[in-house]
Amino acid sequence: MNDAVRQFTVAPDDDGIRVDRWFKRHLPDTSFTIVAKWARTGQLRLDGARVGPGDRVAAGQVLRVPPAEPVRADARPARQRPTLSEDEVAFAREMVIHKDDAALVLNKPPGLATQGGTKTTAHVDGLLDALSFEAEGRPKLVHRLDKDTSGALLVARTARAAAFFAKSFSGRSAKKVYWALVVGVPSIEDGTIDLPIAKQPGTGGEKMHVDEAEGQPARSRYRVIERAGNRAAWVELQPFTGRTHQLRVHMAAIGHPILGDGKYGGQAAFLTGGISRKMHLHARRIRVDHPDGGKIDVTAELPHHFAESLAGLGFDAAAGDNLPPDTPPPPTRETQKAKARAHAKTVRKARRGERRSRGPGAGRG
């Protein structure tokens, strides 16, 4: 066992990542529990100051790490990732629709989870060892798609790129455009849904719902591309926030659930006439700044069931890419109120200035 205090200088590739992520990359045998204990007791320091697991590090800073703790005799051995079969490697590589030195974009099929969980053994994260190609490190997920949502999924190829993309997603500069088929036709063809979302009690966090009192702010834009009478509509969706199941909850909340989304639309989310019962939500396009300059702008082809449903409802698949460019999101209610307060303050100041300039005898002939 090493009894000496250790010091590490944060490398450029680790700039902006969380302390707990730094440990996962460089000292993977140190559990989160131990890192949290070191932080709580003041033994973990960044440039001499106390630091927590959720704080972020910057390149050039010095992280002071206590001596390694002894390994318990009854400790479980670290789980090893299973070796991928040739078929799994081929399947993973077939998903790649964009590749450069910093990033991959995958076209994730419906039914494949992004990450593992209870009873979920097949997922994108488990296939990433197949996508290292000529790079040394394992690619890293930087955002998620729901299991039954298909389409463009960005994966970082370096730690530096992962930190860069994480900032893009948290800062909302990354743009994601989805296509969906919904039941019925919204009365407003181009609208914004501004409804807060929270975990629905009693579902173990597996389901979300609109909660005006306790929910987190959530905003989505939709635009109707085409309509099949009053039966269904093909819509473009853009989330301005990143809440769990946001687009699904929002479309169901306005009475137009996504086709095939029985979780939020119930039986009303299904159409007869041979239309697939799978969910019709697809991440069509992703646009994000590239860490080395320029942009990544990638479009993902539709899965088979979605393309068949488009044709079955009489929609022209080319129409979706011919919409005018998207516009900036409309201001939130909070922003509008703040602008109104600022305007009123400016008007009051101007009036006070006018009264002072007139003076006591102003206006008398």
C-alpha positions in Angstrom: 0.0 0.0 0.0 1.2 3.5 -0.8 1.4 5.6 2.4 2.3 8.9 0.8 0.1 11.7 -0.1 -0.2 11.9 -3.9 -0.3 15.0 -6.2 -1.6 15.0 -9.7 -1.5 17.9 -12.2 -4.8 18.1 -14.2 -4.0 17.4 -17.9 -5.6 19.5 -20.8 -7.7 16.5 -21.8 -9.3 16.6 -18.3 -10.1 20.3 -18.4 -13.7 21.0 -17.1 -14.6 17.5 -15.9 -15.9 16.7 -12.5 -13.7 15.4 -9.7 -15.5 12.1 -9.5 -15.0 11.7 -13.3 -11.3 12.4 -12.9 -11.0 9.6 -10.4 -13.0 7.2 -12.6 -10.5 7.9 -15.5 -7.2 7.9 -13.6 -7.8 6.0 -10.3 -10.7 3.7 -11.2 -10.0 1.5 -8.1 -11.0 4.4 -5.8 -14.7 4.2 -5.2 -17.0 7.2 -5.2 -17.7 6.5 -1.5 -14.0 6.9 -0.7 -13.7 10.1 -2.8 -16.8 11.5 -1.0 -15.3 10.6 2.4 -12.0 12.3 1.5 -13.8 15.4 0.4 -16.0 15.5 3.5 -13.0 15.2 5.8 -11.0 17.9 3.9 -8.3 15.4 2.8 -9.0 16.0 -0.9 -7.6 19.4 -2.1 -7.5 21.2 -5.4 -4.8 23.9 -5.5 -4.8 23.8 -1.7 -8.6 24.4 -1.3 -11.2 21.8 -0.3 -13.0 20.3 -3.2 -16.1 18.0 -3.6 -16.8 15.1 -6.0 -19.1 17.3 -8.1 -16.7 20.2 -8.4 -14.9 20.7 -11.7 -11.2 20.7 -12.4 -9.2 22.9 -14.7 -6.0 22.1 -16.7 -2.9 22.9 -14.7 -4.5 22.7 -11.3 -3.0 20.3 -8.7 -5.1 17.7 -7.1 -3.9 16.5 -3.7 -5.0 12.9 -3.1 -4.6 11.0 0.2 -2.8 7.7 0.4 -4.7 4.7 -1.1 -7.0 3.0 1.4 -6.4 -0.7 2.1 -8.4 -3.1 0.1 -10.8 -5.2 2.2 -10.3 -9.0 2.0 -14.0 -9.5 1.3 -14.2 -6.7 -1.3 -15.8 -7.7 -4.6 -13.5 -7.9 -7.6 -14.1 -5.2 -10.2 -16.5 -6.3 -12.9 -14.8 -6.8 -16.3 -16.6 -5.8 -19.5 -17.4 -8.9 -21.5 -15.5 -9.5 -24.7 -17.6 -8.6 -27.8 -18.4 -11.2 -30.4 -17.6 -10.6 -34.1 -21.4 -10.0 -34.7 -21.5 -7.4 -31.9 -18.5 -5.6 -33.3 -20.0 -5.6 -36.8 -23.4 -4.4 -35.4 -21.8 -1.5 -33.5 -19.8 -0.3 -36.5 -22.8 -0.4 -38.8 -24.4 2.2 -36.5 -21.6 4.8 -37.3 -22.7 7.5 -39.7 -20.0 10.1 -38.9 -16.4 9.7 -37.7 -13.6 12.2 -37.1 -10.7 12.5 -34.7 -12.9 13.8 -31.9 -16.4 12.3 -32.4 -18.6 9.6 -33.7 -22.3 9.9 -34.5 -24.3 6.7 -34.4 -27.7 6.1 -35.8 -29.1 4.2 -32.9 -31.9 1.7 -33.7 -35.1 1.6 -31.7 -35.2 -0.9 -29.0 -31.5 -0.5 -28.0 -30.9 1.2 -24.7 -28.1 3.9 -24.5 -26.9 2.7 -21.1 -27.5 -0.4 -19.0 -29.8 -0.7 -16.0 -31.9 -3.2 -14.2 -32.5 -6.1 -16.5 -30.9 -4.2 -19.4 -27.9 -6.0 -20.7 -27.8 -4.9 -24.4 -27.0 -1.2 -24.7 -24.8 1.2 -26.7 -22.4 1.7 -23.8 -21.6 -2.0 -23.8 -20.7 -1.8 -27.5 -18.3 1.1 -27.3 -15.2 -1.1 -27.1 -15.9 -2.0 -30.8 -15.7 1.7 -31.7 -12.2 2.7 -30.6 -10.9 2.1 -34.2 -7.3 3.6 -34.4 -7.7 5.7 -31.2 -6.2 4.5 -27.9 -9.1 5.3 -25.5 -12.6 4.0 -25.3 -15.3 6.3 -26.7 -17.5 8.1 -24.2 -21.2 8.8 -24.2 -22.1 12.5 -23.8 -25.9 12.3 -24.0 -28.7 9.8 -24.2 -31.7 8.7 -26.3 -34.6 6.7 -24.8 -34.5 3.0 -25.6 -37.4 3.2 -28.1 -36.2 6.5 -29.7 -34.0 6.0 -32.7 -31.5 8.3 -34.4 -28.5 10.5 -34.1 -26.4 9.8 -30.9 -23.1 11.7 -30.4 -20.1 9.9 -28.9 -16.8 11.5 -27.9 -13.6 9.8 -28.9 -11.3 11.6 -26.4 -11.6 12.9 -22.8 -11.1 16.5 -24.1 -13.9 16.1 -26.6 -16.2 14.6 -24.0 -15.6 17.6 -21.7 -16.2 20.0 -24.6 -19.5 18.3 -25.7 -20.7 18.0 -22.2 -20.5 21.8 -21.9 -22.3 22.2 -25.2 -25.2 20.0 -24.0 -25.4 21.6 -20.5 -25.2 25.1 -22.1 -27.9 24.2 -24.7 -25.7 25.2 -27.6 -26.0 21.7 -29.1 -29.1 21.5 -31.4 -31.2 18.3 -31.7 -34.0 18.1 -34.2 -36.5 15.2 -33.9 -39.2 13.8 -36.2 -42.3 12.3 -34.8 -45.7 11.0 -35.9 -48.4 12.1 -33.5 -52.0 11.1 -33.1 -54.4 13.9 -34.4 -53.3 17.3 -35.6 -52.3 20.2 -33.4 -54.6 23.2 -33.9 -51.5 25.5 -33.9 -49.0 24.5 -36.6 -45.9 26.0 -35.1 -46.0 26.2 -31.3 -44.0 26.2 -28.1 -44.9 24.0 -25.1 -43.8 25.4 -21.8 -44.8 23.0 -19.1 -42.6 21.9 -16.1 -41.9 18.2 -15.7 -41.3 16.1 -12.6 -41.0 12.4 -11.7 -44.5 10.9 -11.3 -45.0 9.6 -7.7 -45.4 5.9 -7.3 -43.6 5.0 -10.5 -40.1 4.7 -9.0 -38.9 7.5 -11.3 -39.7 5.5 -14.4 -42.4 7.9 -15.6 -42.6 11.7 -15.7 -45.6 14.0 -15.7 -46.5 17.7 -16.0 -46.2 19.3 -12.5 -46.9 23.0 -12.4 -46.0 23.3 -8.7 -42.9 21.1 -8.3 -41.7 20.4 -11.8 -38.4 21.5 -13.5 -38.8 24.0 -16.3 -39.2 22.3 -19.7 -39.8 23.8 -23.1 -40.2 22.2 -26.5 -41.0 23.5 -30.0 -43.1 21.6 -32.6 -43.8 22.4 -36.2 -46.3 20.4 -38.3 -44.7 19.1 -41.5 -47.7 17.3 -43.0 -51.1 16.1 -41.9 -53.1 13.0 -42.7 -56.6 14.5 -42.5 -57.4 14.7 -38.8 -56.0 11.3 -38.1 -52.3 12.0 -37.6 -49.6 14.5 -38.2 -45.9 14.4 -39.0 -44.1 17.0 -36.8 -40.6 18.3 -36.3 -39.7 18.7 -32.6 -36.9 20.6 -30.9 -36.2 20.4 -27.1 -35.0 23.7 -25.6 -34.3 21.9 -22.3 -33.3 18.3 -21.6 -35.7 16.7 -19.2 -36.3 13.0 -19.2 -39.0 11.9 -21.7 -39.6 15.6 -22.3 -40.9 15.4 -25.9 -43.1 12.4 -25.1 -44.6 14.1 -22.0 -45.2 17.4 -23.8 -46.9 16.0 -26.9 -49.2 13.8 -24.7 -50.0 16.8 -22.5 -51.4 18.8 -25.5 -53.5 15.9 -26.6 -51.3 14.5 -29.4 -49.3 11.6 -28.1 -46.4 10.3 -30.1 -47.6 7.3 -32.2 -46.7 4.1 -30.4 -46.0 5.7 -27.0 -48.4 3.7 -24.9 -46.5 4.8 -21.7 -47.7 8.4 -22.0 -50.6 8.1 -24.5 -52.2 4.9 -23.4 -54.4 3.2 -26.0 -55.0 6.5 -27.7 -51.3 6.4 -28.9 -52.0 3.6 -31.5 -53.6 3.7 -34.9 -55.3 0.9 -36.8 -54.8 0.1 -40.5 -51.5 -1.7 -40.3 -49.5 1.2 -38.8 -46.7 -0.1 -36.6 -47.2 -0.1 -32.9 -43.5 0.8 -32.3 -42.7 4.3 -31.1 -42.3 6.9 -33.9 -39.8 9.3 -32.4 -36.5 9.8 -34.3 -33.5 12.0 -33.6 -33.2 13.2 -37.2 -30.4 15.7 -36.9 -27.7 16.8 -34.5 -25.7 20.0 -34.8 -22.9 20.9 -32.4 -19.7 22.9 -32.4 -16.5 20.8 -33.0 -13.7 21.0 -30.4 -11.2 21.8 -33.2 -13.4 24.4 -34.9 -16.3 24.2 -37.3 -19.4 22.2 -36.7 -20.7 18.6 -36.7 -24.0 18.5 -38.6 -25.3 15.0 -39.2 -28.6 13.6 -40.3 -29.8 10.1 -39.4 -31.9 8.0 -41.8 -35.3 6.8 -40.5 -35.7 3.2 -39.2 -37.8 0.9 -41.3 -41.0 1.0 -39.3 -41.0 4.9 -39.3 -40.4 5.1 -43.1 -43.2 2.5 -43.7 -45.6 4.5 -41.5 -44.8 7.7 -43.4 -45.6 6.0 -46.7 -48.7 4.3 -45.3 -50.1 7.7 -44.1 -49.4 9.3 -47.5 -46.5 11.5 -46.4 -43.7 12.6 -48.7 -40.4 11.8 -46.9 -38.6 14.6 -48.6 -40.9 17.3 -47.1 -39.4 17.1 -43.6 -36.0 18.4 -44.7 -37.5 21.3 -46.6 -38.7 23.3 -43.7 -37.3 26.8 -43.2 -34.3 27.1 -40.8 -35.3 27.0 -37.2 -35.6 30.2 -35.3 -34.2 31.0 -31.8 -36.5 29.8 -29.0 -39.1 32.3 -27.9 -38.4 34.0 -24.5 -39.6 32.2 -21.4 -42.2 33.8 -19.2 -39.5 34.7 -16.7 -37.5 36.5 -19.4 -40.5 38.4 -20.6 -41.3 39.5 -17.0 -37.7 40.6 -16.5 -37.8 42.6 -19.7 -41.0 44.3 -18.8 -39.6 45.2 -15.3 -36.5 46.6 -17.0 -38.5 48.6 -19.5 -40.8 50.1 -16.7 -37.7 51.1 -14.7 -36.2 52.9 -17.8 -39.5 54.8 -18.3 -39.6 55.8 -14.6 -36.0 57.1 -14.8 -36.7 59.1 -18.0 -39.7 60.7 -16.4 -37.8 61.7 -13.3 -35.1 63.2 -15.5 -37.7 65.2 -17.4 -39.2 66.6 -14.1 -35.7 67.6 -12.9 -34.8 69.3 -16.1 -37.9 71.5 -16.0 -37.0 72.9 -12.6 -39.4 74.7 -10.2 -40.4 77.4 -12.7 -40.3 75.4 -15.9 -43.3 75.9 -18.2 -44.3 79.4 -17.0 -44.6 82.2 -19.6 
